[in-house]
Amino acid sequence: MAKFSYLPENKRYKIIHLREEGYSMSQIAAKVPCGLSTVVRTLKRFSETNFIADRERSGRPRKTSLLEDRLFLSNIKLNSSQILKQWALTLNVSVCPRTVRGRMLEIGLRVCKARPKPLLTEFQRKRRLTWAREHSLWTIKYWLKVIFSDESQFCISCNQSSVYVRRRTHEKFSP
């Protein structure tokens, strides 16, 4: 579990409302659901400042707006260096590759190794297609008699190094 998790404003309002209704802090923590220390901290901050929203964050402001981020990161096919060039050309903003990678992580794009694609010649493709057409009308009875033993990896004239791509969690086999 993370050391710090963000508590949305609606939950903070719920904590204040439940306290005003007379619930104990442990009851509030069970109803909201959050930790007891979170309830105590939220109530203390509200009693001191009479304010629920987050305080202004310190640190360097973002170089791009959320709208600009969404616009450029919507094209998932681009890698981070291509997005970097796009930002530099259209927005006149110089950001480092780490910033682009961070923005990709924010929208849920994780780094994963690309699935290897078979390298087939035109002749092999035609043979596979004719084989598939010949066997397309087979019943389950015939297919149960077939033993598949395609466990070896053959790579002729391909690059053996790993290629990394950005994917969302559910997009495992997307191109």
C-alpha positions as CSV (number, residue, x, y, z in Angstrom):
1,M,0.0,0.0,0.0
2,A,1.2,3.5,-0.7
3,K,2.5,5.7,2.1
4,F,0.2,8.5,1.0
5,S,-3.1,8.4,-0.9
6,Y,-5.1,11.3,-2.0
7,L,-8.5,11.9,-0.3
8,P,-11.0,13.5,-2.7
9,E,-12.9,16.6,-1.6
10,N,-16.3,14.7,-1.6
11,K,-14.9,12.3,1.1
12,R,-13.6,15.2,3.1
13,Y,-17.1,16.8,3.0
14,K,-18.6,13.5,4.1
15,I,-16.2,13.3,7.0
16,I,-17.2,16.8,8.2
17,H,-20.9,16.1,7.7
18,L,-20.7,12.8,9.6
19,R,-18.9,14.5,12.5
20,E,-21.6,17.2,12.6
21,E,-24.2,14.4,12.9
22,G,-22.4,13.1,16.0
23,Y,-20.5,10.0,14.7
24,S,-17.3,9.0,16.4
25,M,-14.1,9.2,14.5
26,S,-13.7,5.4,14.2
27,Q,-17.3,5.2,12.9
28,I,-16.5,7.9,10.3
29,A,-13.4,6.0,9.3
30,A,-15.4,2.9,8.8
31,K,-18.2,4.7,6.8
32,V,-16.0,6.8,4.5
33,P,-13.7,4.2,4.2
34,C,-10.3,5.7,5.2
35,G,-7.8,5.6,8.0
36,L,-8.5,7.0,11.5
37,S,-5.6,9.3,11.2
38,T,-7.0,10.7,8.0
39,V,-10.3,11.5,9.7
40,V,-8.4,13.2,12.6
41,R,-6.2,15.2,10.2
42,T,-9.2,16.3,8.1
43,L,-11.2,17.4,11.1
44,K,-8.3,19.2,12.6
45,R,-7.5,21.1,9.4
46,F,-11.2,22.0,9.0
47,S,-11.4,23.3,12.5
48,E,-8.2,25.4,12.1
49,T,-8.8,26.8,8.6
50,N,-12.5,26.3,8.0
51,F,-11.5,25.2,4.6
52,I,-11.7,21.7,2.9
53,A,-9.8,22.1,-0.5
54,D,-6.2,21.3,-0.9
55,R,-3.7,24.1,-0.3
56,E,-1.7,25.4,-3.3
57,R,1.1,23.0,-4.1
58,S,4.7,24.2,-4.0
59,G,7.1,23.3,-6.7
60,R,7.6,24.2,-10.3
61,P,4.4,24.7,-12.3
62,R,3.7,22.4,-15.3
63,K,5.0,23.5,-18.6
64,T,2.0,22.2,-20.5
65,S,-1.7,22.3,-19.6
66,L,-3.8,19.2,-19.0
67,L,-5.6,19.9,-22.3
68,E,-2.3,20.0,-24.2
69,D,-1.2,16.8,-22.5
70,R,-4.4,15.0,-23.5
71,L,-4.1,16.3,-27.1
72,F,-0.6,15.0,-27.7
73,L,-0.8,11.8,-25.6
74,S,-4.0,10.7,-27.3
75,N,-1.9,9.4,-30.2
76,I,-0.6,6.3,-28.4
77,K,1.2,5.1,-31.5
78,L,3.9,7.8,-31.0
79,N,6.8,7.1,-28.8
80,S,8.1,9.6,-26.2
81,S,10.7,11.1,-28.5
82,Q,8.2,11.7,-31.2
83,I,5.8,13.4,-28.8
84,L,8.7,15.4,-27.5
85,K,9.4,16.7,-31.0
86,Q,5.7,17.4,-31.5
87,W,5.5,19.5,-28.4
88,A,8.6,21.4,-29.3
89,L,7.3,22.3,-32.8
90,T,3.7,23.2,-32.0
91,L,3.8,24.6,-28.5
92,N,7.3,26.1,-28.4
93,V,7.9,24.3,-25.2
94,S,11.1,22.5,-24.3
95,V,10.5,19.6,-22.0
96,C,12.7,16.7,-21.2
97,P,11.9,13.1,-22.2
98,R,11.4,12.3,-18.5
99,T,8.5,14.7,-18.5
100,V,6.8,13.0,-21.4
101,R,7.3,9.6,-19.8
102,G,5.8,10.9,-16.6
103,R,2.7,12.3,-18.5
104,M,2.3,8.9,-20.2
105,L,2.4,7.2,-16.8
106,E,-0.2,9.7,-15.5
107,I,-2.7,8.6,-18.2
108,G,-2.1,4.9,-17.6
109,L,0.4,4.0,-20.3
110,R,2.9,1.5,-18.9
111,V,6.1,0.3,-20.6
112,C,6.1,-3.3,-21.8
113,K,8.0,-5.5,-24.1
114,A,6.4,-5.7,-27.5
115,R,5.2,-9.2,-28.6
116,P,7.4,-10.7,-31.3
117,K,5.7,-10.8,-34.7
118,P,6.4,-13.7,-37.0
119,L,8.4,-12.8,-40.1
120,L,6.7,-14.5,-43.0
121,T,7.5,-14.4,-46.7
122,E,4.8,-14.0,-49.3
123,F,5.2,-17.7,-50.3
124,Q,4.7,-18.8,-46.7
125,R,1.6,-16.5,-46.4
126,K,0.0,-18.1,-49.5
127,R,0.8,-21.6,-48.3
128,R,-0.8,-20.8,-44.9
129,L,-3.9,-19.3,-46.5
130,T,-4.4,-22.3,-48.8
131,W,-3.9,-24.7,-45.8
132,A,-6.4,-22.7,-43.7
133,R,-9.0,-22.8,-46.6
134,E,-8.5,-26.6,-47.0
135,H,-9.0,-27.2,-43.3
136,S,-11.7,-24.6,-42.6
137,L,-14.5,-27.2,-42.8
138,W,-13.0,-29.7,-40.4
139,T,-15.1,-30.6,-37.4
140,I,-13.9,-30.8,-33.8
141,K,-13.6,-34.6,-34.2
142,Y,-10.9,-34.2,-36.8
143,W,-9.1,-31.4,-34.9
144,L,-8.9,-33.6,-31.7
145,K,-6.7,-36.0,-33.7
146,V,-4.1,-33.3,-34.5
147,I,-1.0,-32.9,-32.3
148,F,0.4,-29.4,-32.4
149,S,4.1,-29.1,-31.5
150,D,5.1,-25.6,-32.3
151,E,7.4,-24.8,-29.4
152,S,10.6,-23.8,-31.1
153,Q,11.5,-20.2,-31.8
154,F,13.0,-19.5,-35.2
155,C,14.1,-16.1,-36.2
156,I,15.6,-15.6,-39.6
157,S,16.7,-12.1,-40.5
158,C,15.1,-10.4,-37.5
159,N,16.4,-8.1,-34.8
160,Q,16.8,-10.1,-31.6
161,S,16.8,-7.0,-29.3
162,S,13.7,-6.2,-27.3
163,V,11.4,-3.5,-28.5
164,Y,9.5,-1.5,-25.8
165,V,6.1,0.0,-26.3
166,R,3.5,1.9,-24.2
167,R,0.3,0.0,-23.4
168,R,-2.6,0.3,-21.0
169,T,-3.0,-2.7,-18.8
170,H,-5.8,-4.3,-20.8
171,E,-4.1,-3.8,-24.2
172,K,-1.6,-6.7,-23.9
173,F,-1.7,-7.8,-27.6
174,S,-2.7,-4.6,-29.3
175,P,-0.3,-3.6,-32.2
